[in-house]
Amino acid sequence: MKNILYVILLIIIFNNTLLSQARFTDVTKQAGIDHQFGVYDGFLGGGVCVFDLNKDGYEDLYLTGGINEDILYLNQKDGTFKNILEEAGLGITKHYATQGVAGADVNKDGWIDLFVTTITTTDSVKLIPRAKNLFFLNNGDNTFRDATEAYGIDQMNSFSTGVSFGDFNADGYPDAYIGNYFHDYKGELNEISDATIVNANNTAKGYLLINRNGQYFEDVYQQYGMTHKGFGFGGVFTDFDNDGDSDLLVNHDFGYKAKPNYLLRNEYPKKNFTYVEKDLEMDLKINAMTAAVGDYDNNGLLDYFITNIRFNVFMVNQGKGQPFVNKSKELGTQLFKISWGANFGDYDHDGDLDLFVANGDLNPNCTPMNNFYYENNNNTFEEVAYKVGVNDYGISRGSVIFDIENDGDLDLLVVNQNPVLAYPIPSKTILYRNDSTHGNWIKIALAGINATTNGLGARIKIKSGDTYMIREIDGGGSSHLSQNSTIAHFGLGAAIQVDSISITWPGGKQQHLINQASNQLITVQEIPNKSSNTLYYGLVFIALIGIIFFIFRSKIA
């Protein structure tokens, strides 16, 4: 009898454990996803951008292809995707070895535009700087037009990796940071190693592109006090100090022999960034591939999980003026792999952030290594990728989270590379559908008026019962060369409503809502600035006076 009771108890514990975890299903084939990133000389890439191309409420995907073709997947609203790259007018990308991608409504016409980084052309591949990056304006009819020259991007030939958008001057127009890997390198890319890469003249400065009223980009790197160089993998705009503006965390490869990571504090409204990485112990001398952003312990401070070729680092925010602390070992995330993409998300809707990490060996070494999935249990993490179905052994790079079919949970796409040498298993991009069925949720989309269209860089804070949670709207760079969904997602556990929602827009303006039901997507439209209303009504008044004066003069005549 005791044995039977013991077995029953084990079954109950096992079932409860399963119910506390997300479970994923590989739906790549049935969704129509057929993508593999083609590496040039076994080097770098690739990324994916989540965005709503046609404003139909379903998020679409742009995947860079390297030396393979890029793909623009239109969400068919039934769990499947259709590649419309050619008919969308993006065929020019075939002439470039593409790397990273991010989207933003650059000209504020209501449609999300695309910025694609490149490392070379497919026609001439020996010179660095090698090629221009590519910028496309969304026409609003499922097509794009090449605006690279019109926006000044064609004057910036470079070897670029990651791109991220953010409104660092809070004028409502998305600005951008682009990471560049090389300034000058004449060797073969497949020969790169510690011994060949660390010459100081190889390192490159990035681009800090300010958006001039939606008309063109201007590189204001020096004007804003930036002097750093490095083997850049891009950066992420993020408000690490909770002061309402977008700071910048820059990721660098080979930080232990060349240039480390940099953390730049935005001095808005001054037009300047200040280097604070040394004071805050964020000058990480690692091979930094990306930084996932999230408040893992719900204490109101954003933390940063930074991927690396050896041990990843989990930099925990200690509060204003205090240095960050690497707690990867204490939190259970210090496992050895070569890691690239990373995504915080509440995949199981229990009210805390879990963590997915995309792993893959250097090409062409190609030793198989599985991805990680860290389950958050009371602010410590357990690696359970094999239990939840995401322990793929492909050569993974970028990864993103979004909601394929708008059912309220976070799905996951992982970009895989083609192996340069023989590889024992398939290595193709994978789409995982989240098949968890427990726990409530809420999704919050922002509609900016004075701010950027999707509220890039805005902070959303919710209160549900005794729990506070925050999210930051992703402008790209928060996973390797990629951009997650710009819709904030919160798991609520058993809670049936959100008591309050507070939004801090870039620049510090705040907005509040109360008593919102769970299990819905709500779109919060920004309340316009009073000055904007005053200007608007003032212009209307002047126009009316002009019309009355014109009519009066006409009658006299």
N, C-alpha and C positions, 0 to 999 in steps of 0.2 A: 504493500500500500504506500509506504514511504517513497519507494522508487517511482511509482506512478505519479504521485504528487510532485516529486522532484522534476520529472519529465515535463509535466504540465507547466510548472513554474518556468522551466527553461524556454518552453514554447512561447509563453506569455512575454517573457523578457525579450526573446528574439523578435517577436512580432512588434513589440513596442519600439525596439531599436529600428526596425525597418520603417515604421510609421514616422519616426523622427528624421528620416533622411529623404532627400530628393532622390528620384530614380529617373534615369534618362534612357531613351530609346534612340538608336541610330536610325534616322529616317532619311538619310542622304539620298538614296536611290529613289524612293517613292516621292520625295520632294522635288526631284528633277535636278539636283545639284550634281554637277560634273566639273570639278575644278582641281587643278594641281598647279602649284606655283613652280615655275621653271627658273631655276637659279642660273645666273650668269657666272661662269667660272667657279661655281660652287660657293657663291658669296652673297649673303644677306637675303632678306625678304621672306614673306610678304604680308600684306595687310588687307583689312576689310573694313568697310564703312557701312553702318546701319543708318538709313534715313528713309523718310517717306517721300519718294520721288514725285508722286502725283497727287498727294494730299487726299488719298482715299481712306486713310485711317489704318492702313496696313503697311508695315515697314518693309522696305526693299533693301537690297544688298549690292554694293559695288566691291568686287574683289580684284586686286591687282594680280597680274599673271607673271611678272618678271619677264623672261623671254618668251613665255607662252602668252596667249591672248588674255587681256583683261575680260572680265565678265560683269555685266549689269543685269542682276536678277530682279525682275518685277514680280512682286508677291501677287499670286493669283487668287488670294483670299480663301483658298480651300486647302492650305497646307502645302501647295506646290509653287514652284518658281519658274519663270520663263526668261531666258537670256535675250535681251533686246539691245545689246551693245551697238550693233550695226545700224539698226533703224533709229537709234537714239542719237546718231551722229558722232559717236565716240571712236570710230574706226582708226583715227589718227594715233591712238595709244599703241597700236600694233607696231609702230616704228620705234618704240622705246622699251627699255628694260625698266619696268615700273616697280615701285617699292611700297610706299605707304599711301594712304588716302584718308581724307576727312571731308566733312561737308558742313556748310553754313550758308545762311541766306546773306550773301555778301552785299548785294545791292538793295536789300530790303524790299523786294517786290513780292514776297510771300512764298518764294520757291527756293528749295535748298540747292545750292551750287556745289561743285566738286573741285577739290585740289588734289592732284595726283603727283607724287614725287617720282623722280627717275634717277638712274645712275649712269646711263649711257643710251645711245641710239643703237639700233640694230644695223645701221649702215657703217658707222665709223666708231670703233670701240677702243681705240688706243690712247686717246688724249683725255687728260683731266685738267681743268673742268671738262666734263664730257657732254652734258646736255642741259637743256632748259627743263624746268618743271612744267606741268600742264595745269591750266585752270579753265574750267568750263562753267558757263552760265546756263541755268535751267530755264528753258523757254516756256515751261508750264504746259506743254503738250506731249510729254514723254520724250522730248528731244532736248539736246544741249547744243550750244554754239561755243566754239573755241574762242576764249577771251584772253588767252595767254599774253598776246602782244598788247591788247588794249589795256590790260591791267599792269603792264610793266614787268611781267614775270619773265619775258623772253630775254631780258637783259641780265639775267642771273644764272648763267651757266654754272652748274655745280654737280656735286656727287651727293645727292640728298637722300635722306632716309625717312624720318618721321615728320609729319605736319600736325599741328594742333591749332585750333581756333579758340580765341578768348577776347573779351572786350576789355583790354587793360586800361584804356582811357575813359571807359564808361560813357561813350558817346552814342551807343546803340548800334554801331557798325562792327561786325566781327573782324578782329585783327588776327594775326597768325604768327606762330614761331615755327621755323623749319630747321631741323637738325641736318648738318652736313658732315660727312664722314672724312673726306679727304680735301686737302687743298692741292696737293701735288703728289702723284704716285705713278711711276712709270713701269712698275713690275707687273707680273701676272697675278691676278686676284686669287687664283687657286694656290698660290705659293705663300699667301700671307700667314704669318705666325708672330709670336712674341718677338722673335729676332728681327723680323723685317718691317714691322709696323711702327716702331716706337721713335722713329726720327721726328724731331720736333717740327720740321717743316712740312710734314704730312698733315698735321692737325688743321682743322678748319674752323672758322667762326660760323655761327648760324646766321639766320636771317630773322630779324624782328620786323615784321611787315605791318605797318599801321594802315588802316583802311581809311582813305580820304573820301568820306561821304558817299561810299559805295561806287566811286568812279574809277579808282585805281589804288594800287598798293605802293607804299614807299618804305624802303628799308631804313629804319631809324635805330639800328643797332647801336651805333656810337652815340647818337643824340640822347639815348636813354641810359647811357652810362655803361653799356655792355662792352667788355674787352676780352671775354674768354674765348678760347679755342679748345678743340678736343675732337675725338672720334665720335661724332654726335649721332645718337639715336633719337633725337628729337627731345621734346619736353612735354610738360602738361601744365596748363594754367589751373591754379588751385589756390584757394584762400586758406593757407595753413595757419594764419594768425587771427582769423575770425574778425578782421577789421572791415569787411565788406567790399574789398577789391580783389582783383585776380593777381596773385603772385605767380612765379614761374619756377618749376623744378625741372632742371636739365639733366638728361641721362647721357653718360659718356661710356663708351667701350674702352678697354685697356686703361682704366683709371689708376691702376697700381703702377703703371710705367709711364703714362703720359699725363692726361688731365683728369681730375676726379669729377664727380657730380657737382653741380652748382645749385644753390637755392637763392633765388633773387626775390627780395621783398619789394613789392610795388609801393612807391611813395605817393600814390595818387592822393590829392589832385596835382602834386608836382609831377613833372614829366621825367621820371627817373626811376630806375631800379637800383637797389643796393644789395651787394653780395653779403649774405649772412650765413653761408654754409659752414664756415669754420666756427663761428660763435655757437651755432646750433648743432654742431657735429653731424652735419649732413654732407660733408665733403668726402663722400664714399669713394674709396680707391678700389673699385671693383669693375667688372665687365657689366655695367648696368644696361639692361635691354629695355626695360619699361618700369613704370611705377603705377601700380593699382592704387586707387584712392578710396578710402572708406573709414568710417568710425566703427571699428570692430567691437568696441565695448560700450557703445552708446553713451559716452560721457561728453558729447558735444565737441570733441576735438578730432580733426581728420588725421588719420594715420596712413602710412605709405609702405606698401609691400613692394620691394624693388628686386626684380629678377636679376640673376647673375649666372655666370658660367660655372661657378662652384656652389657655394652655399648662398641661398637667397637671404636677404635681410628684411626684417620687419621693424620699421622705424616707427616707434610709438611716440605720439605727441604728448609732451608733459605740460603744455600750457604756455602762456605768453612769456617770452623771454627765457624759457627753459630749454636746454638742449634736448633733442630727440634721443631716444634710447633704443638700441637694437635688442628686441626681445624675441628674436626668432627661436632661440633655443628654449626659453621658458614657455613660449606659446605652442611649441610642438611643430613648428614649420621648418626647422633646420634639417632638411633632407638633401642629400647630394644629388644633383642633376644639372643638366644644362638647360636653363629655363628662359623663356621668352615672353609670351603673353601671360597676363594674369587678370582675373576679374573677380572683384568682390561682388556678392549678390546674396540675397536671402532666398536661396533656391527652394528651401523647404517651408517657408512662411512661418517660422517660429519666432520672428522678431529680432534676430541677430544676423550678422553678415558671415556667410561662408566664403570660401575662396577656391577658385579654379586656377590651375597653373599649367600652361602649355610647355611641354619639354621636348627637346629634339637635339640630337647630336650635331656637331659641326659637320657640314658637308665639305669634303667627301668622306669623312671618317665613318659616319653612319652606323654607330653602334646603337641598336634599338633601346629606347628608354621610354617608359610609360609616362603619361600625364598624371598630375596630382589633383585630388579633390579633398580639400580640408573642411571637415564638418566642425562648425563652431559649437562647442559644448561648454557653456558657462565661461566664455572668454578664454578657453584654450582649444586647440585644434587637434583633430584626429584625421589622419590621411586614410580615406576610404574610397578611393577612385574605383577600385575593382568591385566594391559593393554597389555603387550607384551607376556603374556602366560606362564610365568615361576614361578607362585606363588604356587608351589607344597607344600603340607603339610606333605610330608614324613619326615623321620628322616634322614636328609642329613648330609653328612660329606665332603669327597673330591669332587672337581669339576675341570674340565679342559676345555680349549677351543682349537679347531682345525677346519679344513675344511674337512668335511666328503667327499664331492664329487668334491672338487677342483673347486668350482664355485666362489671363491673369498671372501666369507663372513665367519664370525666366527660362528661355531656351538658350542654346549655346552653339556657336559655330566656331570651328577650329581650322585654320589654314595649315595645310601640310605641303611640304616641298617634294619635288621629285628627287630621288636619290641619284647622285652623280655616279656612284659605283653600285655594284650588285647589293640588293637589300632583301632580307628574307620574307618580308611581309609587305602588303600594299601600303602606300603612303599617299593618300589623297585626302582632300579637304572633307571634313565630316560635319554634318548637321545633327545635333542631338535635340530631340524633343523632350521636354520635361514632363514626365507622366506622374508627378505627385498629385494627389487629390485632396490632401488635408490642409487645413489652415486658411484663414482669410487673408485678404490683401487689399491694397489700394494702389492705383497708378495715377501719377500727377504729371500732366503736360503743361508747359508754360507757353503763353502767347504774349510775347513782348510787344510793346508799342514804342516807348522811349528806349527800352533795352533791345537786344537782338531778338530776332523773331522767335527762336526757341529758348531764349533766356540762358544762353551759354554762360557758364560760370556762376549762375545763381545758386543760392543755398536754400534748400527746402528742409524745414524742421517740423516734425509732427509729434503730437502727444496722443498716446493711446493708453488709457488707464494710467499706470505709474511709469510707463516707458516713454522715453524720448528717443527719437531717431532723426538722423540728418542724412541728406544726400546732396551731391553737387552735380549740376547738369554738365554732362561730358561734352567737351569741345574737341576731343581727339587726344591721342597720346597716352591715354590711360590704359592701353594694352598695346603690345608691340606693333607699331606702325599702323594702328587701327583706331576706330572710334565706335564706342558702344552706343546703344539707344540713348536719345536725349529725353526719354520719358522716365521720370523717377519712379522706382518700384519699391514698395514697402511690404514686407510680410507682417501680418497682424496677429498670428496665432488664433486664439478663440475670440478675439475682440470683434464686435459687430459694428463698431463705428470708430472714427478718428475724432478725438475731442477737439483738437485744434491743429491748424496748419499755418506756419509762418514762413513767408518767402522773403529772402533778402536778395534783391536784385543787384547786379554789379553797380558799384557806386554807393551802396549802403541803404537805398530806399527799401522800406519794409511794407509788407502787405499780409493781412491775416484773414483766415476763415475759421469757422467753428462747426462742429457737429456734422461731419460728413460720413455717410454710410460706407461700409466696407464693400469689397468686391465690385468696384467700379473704377473706370477711368474718368477723372475730372480734368477739365482744361481750365486753367486759371489765367484770365486775361489781365495784363498789367493795368493798374489805374494810372492814367497819364499824369505827368507832372503838371502842377498848377500853372507853371510858366508856359507850358505848351498849350494848355487850354486858353490862357490869357492871350497868347499870341494868335491862336486860331480864331477866337471870337473877335479879337481886335482887327484881324484881317477881314473877317466877314463884315464887321461894322464899317470899315473903310470902303469895302466894295459896295455896300448898300448906299452909303453916302454918295459915292461916285455915280451909281445908277440914278439916284434921285436927282442929283445935279444935272445929269445928262438929259433926263426927262424934262426937267424944269426949263433948261435952255432951249430944248426942242420946241416947247410950247410957246416960249417968248418969240422964237424965230418964226 
